[in-house]
Each structure stands twice: as structure tokens, then as C-alpha cells.
Amino acid sequence: MKLILSTSNVMSGGPSVIRRPFFEKSNTELTSALRANFSVHQPFSTSTATNGVTPKSRYKSWTTQSGSALSIPTNTPSPLTEPRESYDITVKLFYLPNIPADRRCSQTREAIELVLKELGASSIDLLIVSFPGISFDADDEDSDFDEPPSAPQSASDNDGDCADAEVPPEDIETMITTWRTLEKLHQEGLVSRLGIAELGVTRLSKFLEQTKIKPSVNQINVRDCCVVPKPLIIYAKQQQIELLTHNDCTNILPRGTLRQILGSGDNGSGVLAGQGNEDGLKGDVEPQWVVKYTAVVKDRGVVENKGYFAVAELKE
């Protein structure tokens, strides 16, 4: 079964100027927003605790199943309120570790379709993709290139509170194969600009050699400081690539975190079966991908709509 988790619009309290603490990691925002959205949709339960466990509301009352896909919670789109040309819509797609790369064509299209339906839009302005196992290190750019492609690299070293297991960095060939899907989306007019994340000079130069449509953005995570290495600045300028910084996690939704969110514990939503909740779904959950979207009103510089979708597979 496919599980489609959504946060709805995290700006539902009103548009906000783009100000966010640099130290706040995106996985914290994602997990908090998911829990908040689940809580809003769950009916209040007056049942009493048994053996110290408070029963959860039956998940079927606040979720919707369509075929083999379960929307958690039932999703109601929140379309943009002004004409499409009034907005800059940015989407960042996180490909997660241990998921076969050959799934990414369908995953990418599904992610874009979910966002477009949510916003009531026909296209996005910028699509940035994040590949597993690659974390930019501002203090030692050469480490981006000198290690063999199969060497394990821990994203937790660079992502602070982002829980992650060691995963090998994605190789250039696999990245290029995935990039072909993005190029096709660009050619179809669904995406105006393409972006990449976490590439230093050497890896970026190797990547550009094989692209038909090169990225217009390279988004990097500069940890512990706000200084972008000069060689990267020079090279990006030569290639007309805009450098942006971010504080996202590479593995934004580890399996353990997802199971906790969906589980029957104190911080869970009761979707999965557990102690005191035998009506929940049974099986193992595996995160597939996460997408973050932001719609900014151009002339006012405020975020009107922002949210996440996360898709997982439930295996019996």
C-alpha cells in the first residue's frame, strides 16, 4: 500500500515574510507539520487509557483510501489566491537512501503532480533535486571529490540533528540518468528552471559535462559558517549557475522517524497498529521520497503557501 502524507499549508495562520532561524532543520519542520496536520484532522477521542496506553482515533475516520493509496490525512487542496504569474513556486524533491534509482521517473512526476494539484497551478518555476549520500562540506571541499564513489558518507556529520545512517554518495552516472527525467519535465513546460544540491566544483564540472539542460541553481548546505568556498563561487559564476544556501537534511525522513509519526506511541498518530491499537495498519513502512514546495508572492516577498508531501510504502 502507498501512504501519502501531507502537511497542508503550514502558513495557514497567514502569509509570512521569509524569515526562519538558520539552525532550524527542515526535518524538524516536516515532522512537526505532519503531526500538527494529523492532529487537526483526528476526531477527539473520549476513550480512557488502558494499561497506561491511550487509544488512538481509528485512522479510517480521518484518512482517505483511493485504490492502493492512502492519503494521511484526507487532503483538501489549498489553491493560490492570486494569478499564477504573481508567484515564484519553488519545489525541492528529496530522493531518499536505499530506494532504487529506476523508480525516480515515476516518483518525480508524482511529486510534481501532487504539488500542482495542491496549489491549483499548471507549472513550477524551479525544481531542485537532492540526491542521497551527498552533503556539501564547506570546510573541506576536496572531500567532495577525492573519495571513491562507493565510500560511505554520513549525512549526520553535516546535518546536525538530522538522523541518518551511513549511505554511499550517489554516483554521477545515476544522477545523470535521473536528470534526464527532469530535462523532459523542463521540455514539457512543467518546470521553468532546474536545480541541483550539494555539488562542489569537481563533482559539478563532471555533472555538467553530461547534461543537456544544465542546472541554473546549485543549492549547498554551509554548516557552521556562512562562507561559500571561493573556487565554487568563481566556477558557478563562469557557468552562470546561481548559488543558494539551505539548511535541509539529506535524509529528511528516516524510516524510524516515519514509523514513530505513524505509530501508536505518545507522539504517534495511530495509523500503524501497536499496543492498544489493533485496528491500525500492520507491516513495515519504507519512506520513498519527500517534496517541499513554497509559493512566494513576488511583489511582496511573502510566503503564501508552503508545505510537504511524503510518500512511503507499507509492506506486509
C-alpha positions in Angstrom: 0.0 0.0 0.0 1.2 3.5 -0.8 1.0 6.1 2.0 0.7 9.7 1.0 1.4 12.0 4.0 0.8 15.7 3.7 1.2 18.8 5.9 -1.3 21.0 4.1 -0.3 24.7 4.1 2.0 25.4 7.0 1.4 29.1 6.5 -2.4 28.7 7.1 -2.1 31.2 10.0 -1.4 33.8 7.4 1.4 34.7 4.9 4.8 35.3 6.4 7.9 37.2 5.3 10.7 34.7 4.6 12.4 34.6 7.9 13.4 31.4 9.6 16.2 30.5 12.0 19.1 29.1 10.2 19.6 26.4 12.8 16.1 25.0 12.4 16.5 21.9 10.3 13.9 21.0 7.7 13.3 17.6 9.2 12.1 19.3 12.4 9.7 21.5 10.4 8.5 18.4 8.4 7.8 16.2 11.4 6.2 19.0 13.4 4.0 20.0 10.5 2.9 16.4 9.8 2.0 15.8 13.5 0.1 19.2 13.6 -1.9 18.4 10.4 -2.7 14.9 11.7 -3.9 16.3 15.0 -6.2 18.8 13.3 -7.9 16.1 11.3 -8.2 13.4 14.0 -11.5 13.3 15.8 -11.3 13.9 19.5 -11.3 10.6 21.5 -13.0 10.3 24.9 -11.8 6.8 25.4 -9.9 6.1 28.6 -6.4 4.7 28.8 -5.8 1.0 29.2 -2.6 -0.2 30.8 -1.2 3.3 30.5 -1.9 3.4 26.8 -4.3 6.0 25.4 -6.2 4.5 22.4 -5.8 6.4 19.1 -8.7 7.5 16.9 -9.3 5.0 14.1 -7.3 6.1 11.2 -10.1 5.4 8.6 -12.1 8.3 10.1 -9.6 10.9 9.1 -7.8 9.4 6.1 -8.9 8.6 2.6 -8.1 5.5 0.6 -8.2 5.5 -3.2 -7.2 2.2 -4.8 -4.0 1.1 -3.2 -3.1 4.6 -2.0 -4.0 6.0 1.5 -3.9 9.8 2.0 -2.9 10.7 5.5 -4.8 12.8 6.4 -7.6 13.4 3.9 -6.2 16.1 1.7 -8.0 19.2 0.6 -6.0 21.4 -1.8 -5.3 25.0 -0.9 -5.0 26.8 -4.3 -3.2 30.0 -4.8 -5.4 33.1 -4.3 -3.8 35.4 -7.0 -3.0 34.8 -10.7 -0.2 32.3 -11.3 2.2 34.9 -12.6 2.1 36.6 -9.2 4.1 33.8 -7.7 7.5 32.2 -7.6 6.9 28.5 -7.0 10.0 26.5 -5.8 9.9 22.7 -5.3 12.6 20.6 -3.7 12.5 16.9 -4.2 14.4 14.7 -1.8 15.4 11.2 -3.2 15.9 9.0 -0.2 18.5 6.4 0.6 18.1 2.7 -0.4 15.4 3.4 -2.9 16.2 2.0 -6.4 17.0 4.8 -8.8 14.8 3.3 -11.6 11.7 4.4 -9.6 12.6 8.1 -9.8 11.0 8.8 -13.2 7.5 8.0 -11.8 8.3 9.4 -8.4 9.4 12.8 -9.8 6.2 13.1 -11.9 4.0 12.1 -9.0 5.7 14.6 -6.7 5.2 17.4 -9.3 1.5 16.4 -9.9 0.8 16.4 -6.2 2.2 19.9 -5.8 0.4 21.3 -8.9 -2.9 19.9 -7.7 -2.4 21.3 -4.2 -1.6 24.8 -5.5 -4.0 24.8 -8.4 -1.1 25.7 -10.7 0.0 24.4 -14.1 3.8 24.7 -13.7 6.5 25.5 -11.3 9.4 27.9 -11.6 12.2 26.0 -10.0 12.7 22.3 -9.3 15.7 21.4 -7.1 16.7 17.8 -6.5 18.6 16.3 -3.6 20.4 13.0 -4.1 21.1 10.6 -1.2 24.5 10.4 0.4 25.8 13.8 -0.8 26.3 16.5 1.7 28.4 19.6 0.9 31.3 20.3 3.3 32.2 24.0 3.3 35.3 23.3 5.4 36.8 20.7 3.1 35.5 20.9 -0.5 38.1 18.5 -1.8 36.4 15.7 0.2 33.6 16.0 -2.3 35.8 14.6 -4.9 38.8 12.6 -3.7 36.9 9.7 -2.0 35.8 6.8 -4.2 32.1 6.9 -5.3 31.3 3.8 -3.2 32.8 5.1 0.0 30.2 5.6 2.8 29.4 9.1 3.9 27.4 10.0 6.9 24.9 12.8 6.3 24.6 13.2 10.1 28.1 14.7 10.1 26.8 17.7 8.2 23.2 17.8 9.2 23.3 18.4 12.9 20.1 16.9 14.3 19.2 15.1 11.1 19.2 11.4 12.0 20.7 9.3 9.2 22.6 6.1 8.6 25.7 5.9 6.6 24.9 5.7 2.9 27.2 5.8 -0.1 27.2 9.0 -2.2 25.3 8.8 -5.4 27.5 8.3 -8.4 27.4 10.7 -11.3 26.0 8.2 -13.8 23.0 7.5 -11.7 22.5 11.3 -11.1 22.6 11.9 -14.9 20.1 9.1 -15.6 17.7 10.8 -13.1 18.5 14.2 -14.5 17.1 13.1 -17.9 13.7 12.9 -16.3 14.0 16.4 -15.1 15.1 17.6 -18.5 12.0 16.1 -20.0 9.8 17.9 -17.5 11.5 21.1 -18.5 10.9 20.4 -22.2 7.3 19.8 -21.5 6.9 23.2 -19.8 6.1 21.8 -16.4 9.3 23.2 -14.9 10.9 26.5 -15.9 14.3 26.0 -14.2 16.2 23.1 -12.8 18.5 23.0 -9.8 20.9 20.6 -8.0 22.0 20.4 -4.4 25.3 19.8 -2.6 27.8 19.8 -5.6 31.3 21.1 -5.2 33.5 22.2 -8.2 34.8 18.9 -9.3 31.6 16.9 -9.0 29.6 19.8 -10.6 32.0 20.0 -13.5 31.7 16.3 -14.2 27.9 16.6 -13.9 27.7 19.5 -16.4 29.7 17.6 -19.0 26.8 15.1 -19.4 23.7 17.4 -19.1 21.7 18.7 -22.0 19.9 21.3 -19.8 22.3 22.4 -17.1 21.1 23.4 -13.6 20.6 27.1 -13.1 20.9 26.7 -9.4 23.3 24.8 -7.1 21.9 24.8 -3.5 24.5 24.0 -0.8 24.4 23.4 2.9 27.1 25.6 4.5 27.4 24.2 8.0 29.0 26.1 11.0 29.5 29.2 8.9 28.1 31.3 6.1 31.2 31.3 3.8 30.9 29.7 0.4 34.3 28.5 -0.9 35.8 30.9 -3.4 36.6 28.3 -6.1 32.9 27.3 -6.1 31.8 30.9 -6.4 34.2 31.5 -9.3 33.2 28.3 -11.2 29.4 28.9 -10.6 29.8 32.4 -12.0 31.6 31.1 -15.1 28.8 28.6 -15.7 26.0 31.1 -14.9 24.8 29.0 -12.0 23.2 30.7 -9.1 24.5 29.6 -5.7 21.9 29.3 -2.9 22.4 28.1 0.7 19.9 26.0 2.7 19.6 24.0 6.0 17.8 21.0 4.7 18.6 17.4 5.7 19.8 15.0 3.0 17.8 12.1 4.5 14.9 14.2 5.6 12.6 11.4 6.7 14.4 8.3 8.1 12.4 5.1 8.5 12.5 5.2 12.3 11.1 8.8 12.4 8.3 7.9 10.0 7.3 4.8 12.0 7.2 7.0 15.1 5.0 9.5 13.4 2.5 6.9 12.2 2.8 4.6 15.2 0.6 4.2 18.3 3.0 5.7 20.9 2.6 9.0 22.6 3.9 11.0 19.6 2.3 8.8 17.0 -0.9 9.2 15.0 -2.2 5.6 15.5 -2.2 4.8 11.7 0.0 1.8 12.4 -1.1 -1.0 14.7 0.5 -1.2 18.1 -0.2 -1.6 21.8 -3.8 -0.7 22.5 -4.4 -0.1 18.8 -5.1 -3.4 16.9 -7.2 -1.6 14.2 -4.1 0.1 12.7 -2.2 -1.0 9.6 0.2 -3.8 10.0 3.5 -4.0 8.2 6.8 -2.3 7.7 6.9 1.3 6.4 9.7 2.5 4.0 10.0 6.2 3.1 10.2 6.7 -0.7 10.6 10.4 -1.3 9.8 13.8 0.2 8.9 17.0 -1.6 8.8 20.5 -0.2 7.0 23.4 -2.0 7.0 27.1 -1.5 4.9 29.8 -3.2 6.2 33.3 -2.7 4.2 36.4 -3.8 6.8 38.2 -6.0 5.9 41.8 -5.4 5.6 41.5 -1.6 8.2 38.9 -0.8 5.9 36.8 1.4 5.3 33.1 1.6 1.6 32.4 1.0 1.7 28.7 0.7 4.3 26.2 1.9 4.1 22.5 2.7 5.4 19.0 2.2 4.3 15.7 0.8 6.0 12.4 1.8 5.3 9.1 0.2 6.0 5.7 1.8 5.3 2.1 1.0 3.7 -0.2 3.6 4.8 -3.8 3.1 3.0 -6.7 4.9 
